[in-house]
Amino acid sequence: MRRRRMLHVLSLAALASPLSGKILQTAWAQDTSHAQPELPKQLLTIVSHDGKSHEFHVEIAKTPEQQTVGLMFRPSVPADGGMLFVTAREQESQFWMRNTIAPLDMLFIGGDGKIHHIAENAVPQSLAVIDSRGPVRATLELAAGTTERLDLRVGDKVTCAALGTAE
């Protein structure tokens, strides 16, 4: 009994060591075999506060399975691409970056089609919770740095057929 308990404690210590975490992160970062196939795309436009239109061709994650996997294991996100996660109604939304190896910007979109909250430069592999900070209808994941590069802000308008806001 003492031996089994000691082996259990040692195995937990080994898993908690910084080295084992680095090994796991390195293995995840190199494994793209679990990435879901590219999903159907739609045109999404963001009209920023200065009136400029920014077009993206985003994958639409509709099913719970597609939304669970999202952009995990993808090595990069195109500058004019991303993924849109749409819910049936407005609700609190939370994400994390587990198994996501490309840094992302997350834009949380309200039922009115306006950006409600922006989380920039989400850290790959992080287990930190990224929260919508209120009820939203959708979350848009873009390549990290996109919101800064295009000067996107809370209140900017998003149009897309998947949101029912396409013009």
C-alpha positions as CSV (number, residue, x, y, z in Angstrom):
1,M,0.0,0.0,0.0
2,R,2.8,2.4,0.9
3,R,4.6,1.6,-2.3
4,R,1.5,2.3,-4.5
5,R,0.9,5.6,-2.7
6,M,4.6,6.5,-3.2
7,L,4.5,5.7,-6.9
8,H,1.3,7.8,-7.3
9,V,3.0,10.8,-5.6
10,L,6.1,10.4,-7.8
11,S,4.0,10.2,-10.9
12,L,2.1,13.3,-10.0
13,A,5.4,15.1,-9.3
14,A,6.8,14.1,-12.6
15,L,3.6,15.4,-14.4
16,A,3.8,18.7,-12.5
17,S,7.5,19.3,-13.3
18,P,8.3,22.2,-15.7
19,L,10.2,19.8,-18.0
20,S,7.2,17.5,-18.5
21,G,5.0,20.6,-19.4
22,K,7.6,21.7,-22.0
23,I,7.7,18.2,-23.5
24,L,3.9,18.1,-23.8
25,Q,3.7,21.6,-25.2
26,T,6.4,20.7,-27.8
27,A,4.6,17.5,-28.8
28,W,1.3,19.4,-29.1
29,A,2.9,22.2,-31.1
30,Q,4.2,19.7,-33.6
31,D,1.1,17.5,-33.9
32,T,-1.3,18.8,-36.5
33,S,-3.0,15.4,-37.0
34,H,-5.9,16.4,-34.7
35,A,-6.8,19.5,-36.6
36,Q,-10.2,19.4,-38.1
37,P,-10.5,19.6,-41.9
38,E,-11.2,23.1,-43.2
39,L,-14.9,24.1,-42.6
40,P,-17.1,25.8,-45.2
41,K,-16.4,29.5,-45.4
42,Q,-18.4,32.7,-45.6
43,L,-17.6,36.3,-46.3
44,L,-17.5,38.4,-43.1
45,T,-17.1,42.1,-43.2
46,I,-16.1,44.4,-40.3
47,V,-16.9,48.1,-40.8
48,S,-14.6,49.9,-38.4
49,H,-15.3,53.2,-36.5
50,D,-13.6,55.1,-39.3
51,G,-15.9,53.7,-42.0
52,K,-13.4,51.3,-43.5
53,S,-14.6,47.8,-44.6
54,H,-12.3,44.9,-43.8
55,E,-13.2,41.6,-45.5
56,F,-12.4,38.1,-44.2
57,H,-13.2,34.6,-45.5
58,V,-14.0,32.8,-42.3
59,E,-14.8,29.2,-41.5
60,I,-18.1,28.7,-39.8
61,A,-18.1,26.3,-36.8
62,K,-21.7,25.3,-36.4
63,T,-21.8,22.0,-34.6
64,P,-20.7,21.5,-31.0
65,E,-18.0,19.2,-32.3
66,Q,-16.7,21.8,-34.7
67,Q,-16.8,24.4,-32.0
68,T,-15.0,22.3,-29.5
69,V,-12.0,21.6,-31.9
70,G,-12.1,25.1,-33.5
71,L,-8.6,26.1,-34.6
72,M,-6.8,23.6,-32.4
73,F,-3.6,22.2,-33.9
74,R,-3.6,24.6,-36.8
75,P,-0.1,26.1,-37.3
76,S,-1.3,29.4,-38.5
77,V,-4.4,31.5,-39.5
78,P,-4.5,33.4,-42.8
79,A,-4.4,37.2,-42.6
80,D,-7.8,37.3,-44.3
81,G,-9.2,34.2,-42.6
82,G,-10.4,33.0,-39.3
83,M,-13.2,31.1,-37.7
84,L,-16.6,32.2,-36.5
85,F,-18.4,30.4,-33.7
86,V,-22.2,31.2,-33.7
87,T,-24.7,30.4,-31.0
88,A,-28.5,30.1,-31.3
89,R,-29.0,32.9,-28.8
90,E,-26.9,35.5,-26.9
91,Q,-25.0,33.9,-24.0
92,E,-21.9,34.3,-22.0
93,S,-18.9,32.8,-23.9
94,Q,-15.6,31.5,-22.7
95,F,-12.6,30.2,-24.6
96,W,-9.1,28.9,-23.8
97,M,-6.1,28.2,-26.0
98,R,-5.5,24.5,-25.0
99,N,-4.1,22.7,-28.1
100,T,-4.2,26.0,-30.1
101,I,-0.7,26.6,-31.4
102,A,-1.4,29.8,-33.4
103,P,-1.8,33.0,-31.4
104,L,-5.2,34.6,-31.9
105,D,-7.3,37.7,-31.5
106,M,-10.8,36.9,-30.3
107,L,-13.7,39.3,-31.1
108,F,-16.9,38.7,-29.1
109,I,-20.0,39.9,-31.2
110,G,-23.3,40.9,-29.7
111,G,-26.7,40.0,-31.1
112,D,-26.8,43.5,-32.7
113,G,-23.7,42.6,-34.8
114,K,-21.4,45.0,-33.0
115,I,-18.1,44.0,-31.4
116,H,-18.8,43.7,-27.7
117,H,-15.3,42.8,-26.4
118,I,-11.8,42.1,-27.9
119,A,-9.2,39.8,-26.4
120,E,-5.9,40.4,-28.3
121,N,-2.9,38.1,-28.7
122,A,-4.3,35.1,-26.9
123,V,-1.3,32.9,-25.8
124,P,-1.0,29.5,-27.5
125,Q,-1.5,26.5,-25.3
126,S,-2.7,28.7,-22.4
127,L,-5.4,27.3,-20.1
128,A,-6.4,30.9,-19.0
129,V,-10.1,31.6,-19.5
130,I,-10.9,34.2,-22.1
131,D,-14.3,35.6,-21.3
132,S,-16.8,37.5,-23.4
133,R,-17.6,39.8,-20.5
134,G,-21.3,39.6,-21.2
135,P,-23.8,37.8,-23.4
136,V,-22.7,37.6,-27.1
137,R,-24.1,35.9,-30.2
138,A,-20.8,34.9,-31.8
139,T,-17.0,34.8,-31.4
140,L,-14.6,35.5,-34.2
141,E,-11.1,34.2,-34.0
142,L,-8.5,36.0,-36.2
143,A,-4.7,35.8,-36.5
144,A,-3.1,37.6,-33.6
145,G,-2.3,41.3,-34.3
146,T,-5.2,41.7,-36.7
147,T,-7.3,44.0,-34.5
148,E,-4.3,46.2,-33.8
149,R,-3.2,46.3,-37.5
150,L,-6.7,47.2,-38.7
151,D,-7.5,49.4,-35.6
152,L,-10.7,47.4,-34.9
153,R,-12.5,48.5,-31.8
154,V,-15.5,47.7,-29.5
155,G,-18.6,49.0,-31.3
156,D,-17.4,48.2,-34.8
157,K,-20.1,46.4,-37.0
158,V,-19.8,42.8,-38.2
159,T,-21.8,41.6,-41.1
160,C,-22.0,37.9,-42.1
161,A,-24.8,35.6,-43.4
162,A,-24.1,33.2,-40.5
163,L,-25.0,36.0,-38.1
164,G,-28.0,37.1,-40.1
165,T,-26.4,40.5,-40.5
166,A,-25.3,40.3,-44.1
167,E,-26.4,43.2,-46.2
